[in-house]
Amino acid sequence: MMLSTAKSIIHCYWRSLLRSSSSSSSLSVRLLSSSAASSQHHEQALSYNRDTGIISDAQSMQPLYQTIIGIEIHAQLAIPTKLFSSAPTKHHRDDGNNKMATASSTIASRSNTNVHPFDLAYPGTLPTLSHAAIKSSILSAASLNCQHIHRYSKFERKHYFYADLPHGYQITQQRWPLASEGVVLFLPYSNLQNQQSDDASKKKKKKRRRGRDDGDNAQEDENSTSKDDSASSKQQQHPIEPVQLRIERIQLEQDTGKTTTHTTTTNSNNNKTTTTTTTAAHINYNRAGCALIEIVSYPDLRTAHEAAGVVEMIRKVLKHVGSCDGKMEEGSLRCDLNVSIAPVSSNDDTTSSFFDNNNDDEQSNDKYNLPPGNGHRVEVKNLNSLRQIIAATEYEAIRQSSLAIQHNHTGRETRTFDPLGGKTICIRAKGDAIDYRFMPEPDLPPLILDETTLGSKSLEAFLERYMPESAEDATARLLEEYGLGESVAVLIASDPPAIVLFEDAVSVAKAELEQEVNDDDSVDVSALVANFLCNDLYALIKKSAIEEAGDDEDKRATLLNSISVDQSTVASQRLGLLIAMIANGTLTTSMAKKILTIMYKDDLSSSPRDIATRNGWEVISDMDVLVQLCTDVVHDPKNTKQLEQYKQGGKNTWKIEKFFVGKVMAQSNGNAHPEKMKEALASVLEKVVSDQHRQHHDKMSYGTEI
């Protein structure tokens, strides 16, 4: 029961990602690498294949090494208080009228105001475990198909000293985790959607600048490599197969504070110019003590795009169950990589012996299904965007391969990624490894998932009560109950806040229309709401994300991959009222689109009707008024030429009718009801022709009498 519910969530994401990734091109990246350890060694050209993660000799294309990747994801739980204290987090709900507002705009924006004495390690303060954290972590484990959600788990202290860790230790669950043995199905990450978004944005800029659309849809990959069109067409015919990643454990733990480095430069001129540079580290403890789940995988990944793809999948799954907002740009979800390489061929005795002699990793190759001769794993810390994950993995694979070719030792290291330089930097070598001195947490009892803790008789009953509707089940329900198209239903179902907004807006619109005397049952309210939601509202959210990111490509990619209706400023009540005004004929679709834009950006409180009244947007549907309007336009002296052409008849009369339609719409400021206006115009033009025939008949009759 528990696992089937969670698997359906992943299945729906897999199906939607399969469609979006099927056209991604197969790329081969050529990179030059050289060893800093030997100045006499010539640069070795290596080729990294993004489809397989195999590093080859760039000249002979002989496969040399296979990339091996494991991940550790730190997801901040979207709960109102911290893990062991009552201090509010950025997810703290406002108790005022706007219950969806968060404290992030007030509290979290000011450093060191969102803290509790326990978070700062004041003597005598004790931890109190958050029940909301337990609930969110269990839902996360279930959604990631963990076979074992342990009834009994324990907290422990992981000792290390850093300024942003006031206690001098982190409370975690490394040896007795909450859950274990999960599995995720996913597709390798594709940059195609982000490239298309960037191209579309560039096209719009060119169109505004040149006054025309630029039809060139060429794309450049992020490493300025040549694209392979034949590979792209092949992948369109043969979609990418899903990849499976095993999850070793999920543990509940504390987050640390955030350290920000500030550099200031001052110039003084006392007979000579002197420049002084001062660097200071500022620590913000608002994040210290927030609840995290650490998701540790087995080293099952083989390519950089697989690593980015599984992070994106897990981010979406956690967002779906509501346990994490997935905002990588804000640090809500961060990733550590464990990267190593293994020789492709075991026939190379020299290479094999080199790896065997240097692989003293404590991990068992049998347990982790590692290939023979796997080298030391190198940890790359704190990656907060998908592009960084891809770039760091590819760089590290090339770096380790270059060292292996020269028989230089690749030691156990902890490294960080420099996004400006596009390379990893060593921050701690094996000889500097920290002894974390794990010990049981004496101030916390074991976490036992019993009826008292869960509030339900069993874990299955708890999941039945709190696990949200799966994306697949939601899609089926939207198709059946509302008659939506499959693509629209899948899009709405993949974003739980969108499901709520859609259904609430439909209810509001129908309730509003029921009060109308002339309720038109033929209008499909559900389809109207779905179209405005999926096309117009999502477009506004996406545009806001692009504007917020500016020129920061990493932030733009992250924001575009985290688009959700919960970022919208238009609530279901106002959207439903807007749709009702379209359905009852008060507004045209074009008017409604303008009003939606105003509601989203400029006026966050007024009703659609008030905005329409202020701007003079109200459909003219009275036939007498429309007939008079059409009569004035048709008989306007400025339009005499077109009227005479129409009287003559012929095959081009439809063009003249279209001309008059445009003139009437302009005369009414776009307020004329399109269908009724065309009906009124047809009657006016018919009268013109009828009058002409009558005049001609009268003239002929008069001539006969004479």
Residue pairs with C-beta under 8 A, 6 or more apart in sequence:
1 460
1 463
1 464
2 142
2 149
2 459
2 460
2 463
2 467
3 142
3 145
3 147
5 142
5 463
5 467
5 470
6 142
6 143
6 144
6 145
6 467
6 470
7 145
8 470
8 471
8 472
8 473
9 143
9 317
9 320
9 321
9 470
9 471
9 472
10 143
10 145
10 184
10 185
10 186
10 313
10 317
11 185
11 472
12 470
12 471
12 472
12 475
12 490
12 493
12 494
13 186
13 313
13 316
13 317
13 320
13 471
13 494
14 185
14 186
14 187
14 242
14 313
15 490
16 490
16 491
16 494
17 186
17 187
17 309
17 313
18 187
18 239
18 240
18 242
20 190
20 192
20 193
21 187
21 188
21 189
21 190
21 192
21 239
21 240
22 235
22 236
22 239
22 240
23 192
23 232
23 235
23 236
24 188
24 190
24 191
24 192
24 232
24 235
24 240
25 192
25 221
25 227
25 228
25 229
25 231
25 232
25 235
26 50
26 51
26 228
26 231
26 232
26 234
26 235
27 50
27 51
27 221
27 225
27 227
27 228
28 47
28 48
28 49
28 50
28 225
28 228
29 47
29 48
29 49
29 50
29 223
29 225
29 394
30 45
30 46
30 47
30 48
30 58
30 225
31 45
31 46
31 47
31 48
31 394
31 398
32 43
32 44
32 45
32 46
33 43
33 44
33 46
33 398
33 399
33 401
33 402
34 41
34 42
34 43
34 44
34 402
35 41
35 402
35 403
35 406
35 408
37 403
37 406
37 408
38 406
38 408
41 406
44 57
44 402
44 405
44 406
45 57
45 58
45 59
46 55
46 56
46 57
46 58
46 64
46 398
46 401
46 402
47 55
47 56
47 57
47 58
47 61
48 54
48 55
48 394
48 397
48 398
49 55
49 56
50 303
50 304
50 305
50 394
51 303
52 66
52 302
52 303
53 66
53 67
53 69
53 301
53 302
53 303
53 304
53 306
53 397
54 63
54 64
54 65
54 66
54 67
54 344
55 63
55 64
55 65
55 66
55 67
55 341
55 397
55 398
55 401
56 62
56 63
56 64
57 64
63 344
63 345
64 343
64 344
64 401
64 404
64 405
65 341
65 342
65 343
65 344
65 397
65 400
65 401
65 404
66 302
66 341
66 342
66 343
66 344
66 371
67 302
67 303
67 304
67 339
67 340
67 341
67 393
67 397
68 299
68 301
68 302
68 339
68 340
68 341
68 342
68 370
68 371
68 374
68 377
69 299
69 301
69 302
69 303
69 304
69 306
69 307
69 337
69 338
69 339
69 393
70 296
70 297
70 298
70 299
70 300
70 301
70 337
70 338
70 377
71 245
71 295
71 296
71 297
71 301
71 307
71 310
71 311
71 335
71 336
71 337
71 338
72 294
72 295
72 296
72 297
72 335
72 336
72 337
72 338
73 294
73 295
73 297
73 311
73 314
73 333
73 334
73 335
73 336
74 255
74 292
74 293
74 294
74 295
74 333
74 334
74 335
74 336
75 140
75 292
75 293
75 294
75 295
75 314
75 315
75 318
75 323
75 324
75 326
75 332
75 333
76 255
76 290
76 291
76 292
76 324
76 325
76 331
76 332
76 333
77 83
77 132
77 133
77 136
77 137
77 140
77 290
77 291
77 292
77 293
77 323
77 324
78 91
78 136
78 322
78 323
78 324
78 325
78 332
79 89
79 91
79 130
79 132
79 133
79 136
79 291
80 88
80 89
80 91
80 92
80 93
80 132
81 87
81 88
81 89
81 92
81 130
81 132
82 89
82 116
82 119
82 130
82 289
82 290
82 291
83 127
83 129
83 130
83 133
83 171
83 252
83 253
83 254
83 255
83 289
83 290
83 291
83 292
84 118
84 127
84 128
84 129
84 130
84 171
84 254
84 289
85 116
85 117
85 118
85 119
85 127
85 128
85 289
86 116
86 128
87 114
87 115
87 116
87 119
87 289
88 103
88 107
88 114
89 103
89 108
89 114
89 290
90 102
90 103
90 104
90 107
90 108
90 114
91 102
91 103
91 104
91 325
92 102
92 103
92 107
93 99
93 100
93 101
93 102
94 100
94 101
94 102
94 103
100 566
103 114
107 113
107 114
107 286
108 114
108 286
111 282
111 284
111 286
112 284
112 285
112 286
113 286
114 285
114 286
115 285
115 286
115 288
115 289
116 125
116 289
117 125
118 125
118 126
118 127
118 289
119 166
119 285
119 288
119 289
120 166
120 285
120 288
121 166
121 167
121 168
126 443
127 171
127 441
127 443
127 444
129 444
129 447
130 291
131 453
133 252
133 291
134 252
134 447
134 449
134 453
135 466
136 291
136 293
136 322
136 323
136 324
137 178
137 179
137 250
137 252
137 291
137 293
137 323
138 149
138 178
138 179
138 449
138 454
138 459
138 462
138 463
139 321
139 322
139 323
139 463
139 466
139 467
140 250
140 293
140 295
140 318
140 321
140 323
140 324
141 149
141 178
141 179
141 182
141 250
142 149
142 321
142 463
142 467
143 317
143 318
143 320
143 321
143 323
143 467
144 182
144 183
144 184
144 247
144 250
144 295
144 314
144 317
145 182
145 183
145 184
145 247
146 179
146 180
146 181
146 182
146 247
146 250
147 180
147 181
147 182
148 179
148 180
148 181
149 178
149 179
149 449
149 459
150 176
150 177
150 178
150 179
150 180
150 449
151 448
151 449
151 450
151 459
152 176
152 446
152 447
152 448
152 449
153 173
153 176
153 177
153 178
153 252
153 446
153 447
154 173
154 175
154 176
154 440
154 441
154 446
154 447
155 171
155 172
155 173
155 176
155 252
155 440
155 441
155 444
155 446
155 447
156 171
156 172
156 173
156 174
156 175
156 176
156 438
156 439
156 440
156 441
157 169
157 170
157 171
157 172
157 437
157 438
157 439
157 440
157 441
158 169
158 170
158 171
158 172
158 174
158 436
158 438
159 168
159 169
159 436
159 437
159 438
159 439
160 168
160 169
160 170
160 434
160 436
161 168
162 256
163 257
163 259
163 281
163 283
164 256
164 257
164 258
164 259
164 283
164 285
164 288
165 256
165 257
165 288
166 257
166 285
166 288
170 253
170 254
170 256
171 253
171 254
171 441
171 444
172 251
172 252
172 253
172 254
172 294
173 251
173 252
173 253
174 251
174 438
175 438
176 446
177 249
177 250
177 251
178 250
178 251
178 252
178 293
178 447
179 249
179 250
180 247
180 248
180 249
180 250
181 246
181 247
181 248
182 246
182 247
182 250
182 295
183 244
183 245
183 246
183 247
184 244
184 245
184 247
184 310
184 313
184 314
184 317
185 242
185 243
185 244
185 313
186 242
186 243
186 245
186 306
186 309
186 310
186 312
186 313
187 240
187 242
187 243
187 309
187 313
188 240
188 243
188 303
188 305
188 306
188 308
188 309
189 305
189 306
189 308
189 309
189 311
189 312
189 386
189 390
190 305
191 221
191 222
192 219
193 560
194 556
194 557
194 560
194 561
195 219
196 219
197 542
197 546
197 560
198 556
199 217
199 219
201 546
203 213
203 214
206 213
206 214
207 213
207 214
219 227
220 227
221 227
222 387
222 390
222 391
243 301
243 306
243 309
243 310
244 300
245 297
245 298
245 300
245 301
245 306
245 310
246 297
246 298
246 300
247 295
247 296
247 297
247 298
248 296
248 297
248 298
249 296
250 293
250 294
250 295
250 296
251 293
251 294
251 296
252 291
252 292
252 293
252 447
253 292
253 293
253 294
254 288
254 289
254 290
254 291
254 292
255 287
255 288
255 289
255 290
255 291
255 292
256 287
256 288
257 283
257 284
257 285
257 286
257 287
257 288
258 283
258 284
258 286
258 287
258 331
259 281
259 282
259 283
259 284
260 281
260 282
260 283
260 284
261 279
261 280
261 281
261 282
262 279
262 280
262 281
262 282
263 277
263 278
263 279
263 280
264 277
264 278
264 279
264 280
265 275
265 276
265 277
265 278
266 275
266 276
266 278
267 273
267 274
267 275
267 276
268 274
268 276
287 331
293 323
293 324
295 314
297 310
298 368
298 369
299 338
299 340
299 368
299 369
299 370
299 377
300 369
301 307
301 310
303 393
304 389
304 390
304 391
304 393
304 394
304 397
305 390
307 335
307 337
307 389
307 390
307 393
308 386
308 387
308 389
308 390
311 333
311 335
311 386
311 389
312 386
312 561
315 324
315 326
315 328
315 333
315 561
315 562
316 326
316 494
318 324
318 326
318 333
319 325
319 326
319 496
319 562
319 564
320 468
320 471
320 494
320 496
321 467
321 468
322 468
322 496
324 332
324 333
325 332
325 562
326 332
326 333
326 562
327 333
327 558
327 562
328 334
328 384
328 385
328 386
328 558
328 562
329 384
329 385
329 554
329 555
329 558
329 559
331 384
333 384
334 382
334 383
334 384
335 382
335 383
335 384
335 389
336 379
336 380
336 381
336 382
336 383
337 379
337 380
337 383
337 389
337 392
337 393
337 396
338 377
338 378
338 379
338 380
339 377
339 378
339 380
339 392
339 393
339 396
339 397
339 400
340 374
340 375
340 376
340 377
340 378
340 400
340 410
341 374
341 375
341 397
341 400
341 401
341 404
341 410
342 355
342 370
342 371
342 372
342 373
342 374
342 375
343 351
343 352
343 355
343 372
343 373
343 404
345 351
346 352
346 372
346 373
350 407
351 373
351 404
352 372
352 373
354 404
354 407
355 373
355 374
355 375
355 404
356 373
358 375
358 376
358 409
358 410
359 373
359 374
359 375
359 376
360 376
361 374
361 376
361 377
361 412
363 370
363 377
365 371
365 372
365 374
375 400
375 404
375 410
376 410
376 411
376 412
376 413
376 430
377 412
378 396
378 400
378 410
378 412
378 413
378 414
378 415
378 424
379 413
379 414
379 415
380 392
380 393
380 396
380 415
380 416
380 417
380 424
381 414
381 415
381 416
381 427
382 416
382 417
383 389
383 392
383 417
384 558
385 554
385 555
385 557
385 558
386 557
386 558
386 561
387 553
387 554
387 557
388 417
388 419
388 554
391 417
391 419
391 422
392 417
392 424
395 417
395 422
395 423
395 424
396 415
396 424
399 423
399 424
400 410
403 409
403 410
404 410
411 429
411 430
412 429
412 430
412 433
413 426
413 428
413 429
413 430
414 426
414 427
414 428
415 424
415 425
415 426
415 427
416 424
416 425
416 427
417 423
417 424
417 425
418 424
418 425
419 554
428 434
447 453
449 459
451 457
451 458
454 461
454 462
455 462
456 462
456 465
468 496
469 477
469 496
469 499
471 490
471 493
471 494
472 493
474 489
474 492
474 493
474 496
474 499
475 486
475 489
475 490
475 493
478 484
478 488
478 489
478 492
478 493
478 499
478 502
479 486
479 489
482 489
482 506
482 526
482 530
483 524
483 526
483 527
484 492
484 526
484 527
484 530
485 530
488 530
488 531
488 534
491 498
491 534
491 538
492 498
492 499
492 502
492 530
492 533
492 534
493 499
495 564
495 565
497 564
497 565
497 566
498 533
498 564
498 565
500 572
501 533
501 565
501 568
501 571
501 572
501 575
502 529
502 530
502 533
502 572
504 572
504 573
504 576
505 529
505 533
505 572
505 573
505 575
505 576
505 579
506 525
506 526
506 529
506 576
507 576
508 572
508 573
508 575
508 576
508 577
508 580
509 525
509 528
509 529
509 576
509 577
509 579
509 580
509 583
510 525
511 576
512 576
512 577
512 580
513 519
513 520
513 523
513 525
513 580
513 583
513 584
516 584
518 584
519 584
520 583
520 584
520 585
523 583
525 579
525 580
525 583
528 579
528 582
528 583
529 575
529 576
529 579
532 575
532 578
532 579
532 592
532 596
533 565
533 575
536 593
536 596
537 565
537 568
537 570
537 575
537 596
537 600
538 563
538 565
540 568
540 596
540 597
540 600
540 601
541 563
541 564
541 565
541 567
541 568
542 560
542 563
544 567
545 556
545 559
545 560
545 563
545 567
546 556
546 559
546 560
548 555
548 559
549 555
549 556
549 559
550 556
568 600
569 599
569 600
569 601
569 604
570 596
570 599
570 600
574 599
574 607
574 608
575 596
577 607
577 608
577 609
578 587
578 592
578 595
578 596
578 599
578 608
579 592
581 587
581 592
581 608
581 609
581 612
582 588
582 589
582 592
585 619
585 621
585 673
586 609
586 612
586 618
586 619
587 595
587 608
587 612
587 617
587 618
587 619
588 619
588 670
588 671
588 673
588 674
590 670
591 612
591 617
591 619
591 670
591 671
592 608
594 615
594 617
595 608
595 611
595 612
595 615
595 617
598 611
599 606
599 608
599 611
603 611
606 614
611 617
612 618
616 669
616 671
617 670
617 671
618 671
619 671
619 672
619 673
620 626
620 629
620 668
620 671
620 672
620 673
620 677
621 673
621 676
623 676
623 679
623 680
626 672
626 673
626 676
626 677
626 679
626 680
627 680
627 683
627 684
629 664
629 667
629 668
629 672
629 677
629 680
630 660
630 664
630 677
630 680
630 681
630 683
630 684
631 684
632 667
633 639
633 660
633 663
633 664
633 667
634 643
634 660
634 681
634 684
634 685
634 688
635 643
636 663
639 660
639 663
642 656
642 659
642 660
643 688
645 652
645 656
646 653
646 656
646 657
646 685
646 688
646 689
647 688
647 689
647 692
657 681
657 682
657 685
660 681
660 685
661 677
661 678
661 681
664 672
664 677
664 681
665 672
665 674
665 677
668 677
